[in-house]
Structure formats: structure tokens, C-alpha cells
């Protein structure tokens, strides 16, 4: 039985943004989501951290910003 990762619709939306861009900061993901949802920036940051814990995303630091990619 293959391992599966349960992802919410919102998490899939976040992944789609990152896949389309190649990589994105928390701010960029938040801004891209504004058209479909009103979320706090901290909520987006939490979701990105959870996706990293699931090993779906990785990040690299550039100054104060973390750039995430799939």
C-alpha cells in the first residue's frame, strides 16, 4: 500500500501557486491567495510550515525571507 499524504483543498491551492512559480515566499503565496480567500499572513506561514513537515516543500533562506519550493 503506497503512502499517502492527506492534503486539504487550501494546501493544494498553495502547492499549485508554488508549482506555477517554481518557488515563492510566504508573502507571495498570501498575495496570490487573496483572490480566492481572505487569510492572515500568519495562517499561510503555518500552512507552509505544515507542508514542510510533511516533506512536500523545502525552503531556502535569503536574508529574512524563506523561499519555498516543491
Secondary structure, 3 states (H helix, E strand, C coil): CCCCCCCCHHHHHHHHHHHHHCCECHHHHHHHHCCCCCCCHHHHHHHHHHHHHCCCCEEEEECCEEEEEC
